[in-house]
Amino acid sequence: MVAAQSAGPSVPVVRPKVQKVTEYIQLTGNATPINTVNLIARVEGYLEKIHFLDGQIVKKGDLLFTIQQQQYKDQLQQAEAQVRALEAALVYAKIETARYEALQKKGAAAQVVVDQWNFQTKKTEADLASARAQVDIAKLNLSYTEVRAPFDGQMSKRYVDPGNTVGGSGQRTVLADILQLDPIYVVANLSETEFLTVRKNLNQRMPSHAELMQVPVEVGMENQGDYPFRGTIQYVAPGIDPKTGTLYVRGVLDNPNHRLLPGFFVQIRLPKARVLPGALLVPDRAVQSDQVGRFLYVLNKDDAVEQRYVQLGDLDGNLRVILSGIQSDDRIVVGDFWRISAGAKVTPRLTAIEGSADQQ
């Protein structure tokens, strides 16, 4: 019984996990829509009907608004009638031109009459071309009476109710907004120091545009600790902003269920372009802190507890990279911290590091 008491309390310990780890830069940024469009009334008339509910998800080409159409249908019919009249006039002019040319060859008609009909033919052809252009314009104006979704997206609330006149001369009437949320952008600002670190890891070489487009972006919701969203770099500003000393970076990722919404604060993780081939990882909950810094409880060869101050690296799931302060064969205490203190002897209970998240 005395021997058992002298052995000290039993505590769970693990040996560090050794694996290849990519170093990351962690940034706080925002989600922003890939496209935002103001839907504007491009012709004048009263708003007849709204075909969506506020906030509705719509597909490209869906009918959203109908503006008074009758006057534009009448204008189209008028333009088409003018085309038909000029087509008939052109046929007549060509017939008369051919007739008087034949008579002129026989000496039965003056050249001036032939010239007049040639002129009339050419003029009618020009008038017909203008009339056909008016038909195209009338069709375009009629199409503007139907406002359709330019892409798949989510609607804002409507800004104008049916019955109001919209699109008057000099009036820019915004009917609603549509936001494209899948895919979606995430944007952040990279500090000059972080940028120089990445460039140093690349041997001072700037990556090409094609290489940048292959850089992975991992995104998570703020304060949740994981990165469930995956994407790639879509744009990097050509230079550091002298006002902020930062480099603007934008990533793009799929967002099929609209889990990310514009304005959300997000955590963004970018690779530093350096890989640690034999990094040491321990459960993040094993890391303790005091006024001096971050430390781990490590058992020496006599099973006595030592307090080791360490340099922390990135978080990989529930495991923390330890850059310095421990060795691969050290035994790290991962639970029951209330039962131990530096210098105390304990009874180690070796556990698998994969199960460290379940230890208390």
C-alpha positions in Angstrom: 0.0 0.0 0.0 2.9 2.4 0.8 4.6 1.6 -2.5 1.4 2.5 -4.4 1.1 5.8 -2.6 4.7 6.7 -3.3 4.2 6.1 -7.0 2.0 9.2 -7.3 -1.3 9.8 -9.1 -1.9 8.1 -12.4 -2.1 10.7 -15.3 -2.6 10.2 -19.1 0.5 10.9 -21.2 1.2 10.7 -25.0 4.3 10.8 -27.1 4.4 13.5 -29.7 3.1 12.6 -33.1 5.7 13.0 -35.8 4.4 14.0 -39.3 4.9 16.3 -42.2 3.2 19.6 -41.6 2.6 22.6 -43.9 3.0 25.9 -42.2 0.1 28.4 -42.5 -0.7 32.0 -42.2 -3.9 32.6 -40.4 -5.9 35.8 -41.3 -9.2 37.3 -40.3 -11.3 38.4 -43.2 -14.8 38.7 -44.6 -17.0 36.9 -47.0 -18.3 39.0 -49.9 -20.5 38.2 -52.9 -18.8 37.3 -56.1 -21.3 39.5 -58.0 -23.8 42.2 -56.8 -26.1 43.7 -59.4 -28.6 46.6 -59.1 -31.7 45.6 -61.1 -32.7 48.8 -62.9 -35.8 49.8 -64.9 -34.4 50.5 -68.4 -37.7 51.7 -69.9 -40.4 53.9 -68.6 -43.7 52.6 -67.5 -45.6 51.6 -64.4 -44.5 48.5 -62.6 -47.1 45.8 -63.4 -46.0 42.8 -61.4 -43.3 41.4 -59.1 -42.5 37.6 -59.6 -40.4 36.8 -56.6 -40.6 36.9 -52.8 -38.2 39.1 -50.9 -35.0 37.2 -50.2 -35.9 34.4 -52.6 -33.2 32.2 -54.3 -33.6 32.5 -58.0 -32.1 31.0 -61.1 -30.5 32.7 -64.1 -33.2 33.9 -66.5 -36.0 33.8 -64.0 -38.6 36.6 -64.5 -38.4 39.1 -61.6 -40.3 42.2 -62.7 -42.8 43.1 -65.5 -43.1 46.7 -66.5 -46.1 48.1 -68.6 -45.7 46.4 -72.0 -48.6 47.5 -74.2 -47.0 50.7 -75.5 -43.8 48.8 -76.4 -45.8 46.1 -78.2 -47.6 48.8 -80.2 -44.2 50.5 -81.0 -42.9 47.2 -82.3 -46.0 46.6 -84.5 -45.6 50.2 -85.8 -41.9 49.6 -86.7 -42.7 46.2 -88.3 -45.5 47.8 -90.4 -43.0 50.5 -91.6 -40.6 47.7 -92.7 -43.3 46.0 -94.7 -44.3 49.3 -96.4 -40.7 50.0 -97.3 -40.2 46.4 -98.6 -43.1 46.9 -100.9 -41.8 50.3 -102.0 -38.4 48.8 -102.7 -39.9 46.1 -104.9 -41.9 48.8 -106.8 -38.8 51.0 -107.2 -36.7 48.1 -108.6 -39.5 47.2 -111.1 -39.8 50.8 -112.3 -36.0 51.1 -112.6 -35.8 48.0 -114.7 -38.7 49.2 -116.9 -37.3 52.7 -117.6 -33.8 51.3 -118.2 -35.3 49.0 -120.9 -37.2 52.0 -122.4 -34.1 54.2 -122.3 -32.2 51.6 -124.3 -34.9 51.8 -127.0 -34.9 55.6 -126.9 -38.4 55.7 -125.4 -37.4 57.2 -122.0 -35.0 60.0 -120.9 -31.9 59.2 -118.9 -33.1 61.6 -116.2 -36.1 59.4 -115.5 -33.8 56.3 -115.2 -31.6 58.3 -112.8 -34.6 59.3 -110.7 -35.7 55.7 -110.2 -32.2 54.5 -109.4 -32.1 57.2 -106.8 -35.5 56.2 -105.4 -34.3 52.5 -105.2 -31.2 53.4 -103.3 -33.1 55.8 -100.9 -35.8 53.1 -100.2 -33.0 50.6 -99.4 -31.5 53.1 -96.9 -35.0 53.8 -95.4 -35.6 50.1 -95.1 -32.3 49.5 -93.3 -33.3 52.3 -90.8 -36.8 50.9 -90.3 -35.3 47.4 -89.6 -33.0 49.0 -87.0 -36.1 50.6 -85.4 -37.7 47.1 -85.2 -34.6 45.9 -83.4 -34.8 48.9 -81.0 -38.5 48.3 -80.4 -37.8 44.6 -79.7 -35.0 45.6 -77.3 -37.3 48.1 -75.5 -40.0 45.4 -75.2 -37.5 43.0 -73.7 -36.6 45.6 -71.1 -40.1 45.4 -69.8 -39.2 42.0 -68.4 -36.4 42.2 -65.8 -34.8 38.8 -65.4 -32.1 37.3 -63.2 -28.6 37.7 -64.7 -27.3 34.8 -62.7 -28.2 32.3 -60.0 -28.4 34.3 -56.8 -30.4 35.6 -53.8 -32.8 38.5 -54.1 -32.8 41.5 -51.8 -36.2 43.0 -50.7 -38.0 44.9 -53.5 -37.5 48.6 -53.4 -40.5 49.6 -55.6 -44.1 48.3 -55.2 -46.4 47.5 -58.2 -48.3 50.4 -59.7 -45.4 52.9 -59.3 -44.0 54.5 -62.5 -40.4 53.6 -63.0 -37.6 54.4 -65.5 -38.6 57.9 -66.3 -36.3 60.2 -68.3 -33.2 60.8 -66.3 -34.5 58.6 -63.5 -32.4 55.6 -62.4 -34.9 53.4 -60.6 -33.3 50.5 -58.7 -36.0 47.8 -58.4 -34.0 45.3 -56.2 -30.5 43.8 -55.8 -29.4 40.3 -56.6 -26.3 38.7 -55.0 -24.4 35.8 -56.3 -23.4 33.7 -53.3 -22.2 30.5 -54.9 -19.3 30.6 -55.4 -18.3 33.3 -52.9 -15.3 35.5 -52.2 -13.3 35.7 -49.0 -11.0 38.7 -48.7 -8.3 39.6 -46.2 -5.2 41.7 -45.9 -1.8 40.1 -45.6 0.7 42.1 -43.5 4.0 43.1 -45.1 5.9 40.9 -42.6 3.8 37.9 -43.5 4.2 38.6 -47.2 8.0 38.8 -46.9 8.0 35.5 -45.0 6.2 33.8 -47.8 8.6 35.3 -50.4 11.6 34.2 -48.3 10.2 30.7 -48.3 10.1 30.9 -52.1 13.7 32.0 -52.2 12.7 35.6 -52.9 10.8 34.4 -56.1 7.4 35.8 -56.8 5.0 33.1 -57.9 3.4 33.4 -61.3 -0.2 34.2 -61.8 -0.9 30.5 -62.7 0.8 29.4 -59.6 -1.1 31.8 -57.4 -4.4 30.4 -58.8 -3.4 27.0 -57.5 -2.7 28.1 -53.9 -5.3 26.5 -51.6 -7.4 28.6 -49.2 -9.0 27.1 -46.2 -11.8 29.0 -44.5 -13.7 28.6 -41.2 -16.2 30.5 -39.3 -14.8 32.9 -36.7 -13.9 31.3 -33.3 -14.9 27.8 -34.4 -11.3 26.5 -34.8 -11.8 24.3 -37.9 -11.6 25.0 -41.6 -14.4 23.2 -43.4 -14.5 25.3 -46.6 -11.9 24.9 -49.3 -11.0 27.1 -52.3 -8.1 28.7 -54.1 -6.6 32.1 -54.4 -8.4 34.2 -57.0 -6.6 37.6 -56.8 -3.6 39.2 -55.1 -3.1 42.9 -55.3 -0.1 44.0 -57.3 1.5 45.8 -54.4 1.4 46.8 -50.8 -1.1 49.5 -49.8 1.0 52.3 -48.4 -1.9 53.5 -46.2 -2.3 50.2 -44.4 1.0 48.4 -45.1 -0.9 45.3 -46.2 -1.5 43.2 -49.3 -5.1 42.6 -50.4 -5.8 38.9 -51.0 -9.0 37.4 -52.4 -10.0 33.7 -52.5 -12.9 32.0 -54.1 -14.7 28.9 -52.9 -17.9 26.9 -53.5 -20.8 27.9 -51.2 -23.7 25.6 -52.4 -25.8 25.8 -49.2 -25.0 29.5 -48.6 -23.4 28.7 -45.2 -21.2 31.8 -45.8 -23.1 35.0 -46.2 -21.8 38.4 -47.2 -20.2 40.3 -44.3 -19.5 37.2 -42.2 -16.2 37.4 -40.4 -14.1 34.3 -41.3 -10.8 32.8 -40.4 -8.6 32.2 -43.5 -5.6 29.9 -43.6 -3.0 30.2 -46.4 0.2 28.1 -46.8 3.5 29.8 -46.0 5.2 27.9 -48.8 7.2 25.9 -46.2 6.8 22.3 -45.1 8.1 20.9 -41.8 9.1 17.2 -42.7 9.2 15.9 -39.1 7.0 18.2 -37.0 6.1 17.3 -33.5 2.4 17.5 -32.6 0.6 17.2 -29.3 -3.1 17.6 -28.3 -3.8 21.3 -28.1 -5.4 20.9 -24.7 -2.1 19.8 -23.3 -0.7 23.3 -23.8 -0.8 25.4 -20.6 0.1 29.0 -20.0 1.3 31.3 -17.2 2.8 34.8 -17.1 6.1 33.6 -18.6 4.5 31.9 -21.7 3.1 28.6 -23.0 4.4 25.3 -21.6 3.8 21.6 -21.4 4.1 19.2 -18.5 6.7 16.6 -19.5 7.8 13.5 -17.5 11.5 12.9 -17.1 13.1 9.5 -16.8 12.1 9.3 -13.1 8.5 10.0 -13.9 8.8 13.4 -12.3 6.8 16.3 -13.8 8.8 19.0 -15.6 7.5 22.3 -16.9 8.8 22.9 -20.4 8.2 26.2 -22.1 7.6 25.7 -25.8 7.2 27.6 -29.1 3.9 26.9 -30.7 3.2 26.4 -34.3 -0.1 25.9 -36.2 -3.2 24.1 -35.0 -3.9 21.0 -37.1 -7.3 19.7 -36.1 -7.1 19.1 -32.3 -3.3 18.8 -32.5 -0.8 21.7 -32.0 2.5 21.9 -33.7 5.4 22.4 -31.3 8.3 24.1 -32.9 10.8 23.8 -30.0 11.0 22.7 -26.4 10.3 18.9 -26.6 11.7 15.8 -28.3 9.9 13.0 -30.1 10.4 10.5 -27.3 9.1 12.8 -24.5 6.1 11.9 -22.6 3.5 14.7 -22.5 0.8 15.0 -19.9 -2.5 15.5 -21.5 -5.0 15.4 -18.6 -5.7 15.5 -14.9 -3.6 18.7 -14.6 -5.2 19.5 -11.2 -3.4 16.4 -9.8 0.1 17.4 -10.7 2.7 20.2 -10.3 6.3 20.7 -11.4 8.6 18.3 -9.6 5.9 15.9 -8.4 6.2 12.2 -9.2 3.3 10.5 -11.1 2.4 7.1 -12.5 2.2 7.6 -16.3 -0.7 6.0 -18.3 0.5 6.0 -21.9 -2.4 6.6 -24.4 -2.6 6.8 -28.1 -2.4 10.4 -29.4 -5.4 9.8 -31.7 -7.6 9.3 -28.7 -6.3 12.4 -26.9 -9.5 14.4 -27.6 -11.4 11.9 -25.5 -9.2 12.2 -22.4 -10.2 14.4 -19.6 
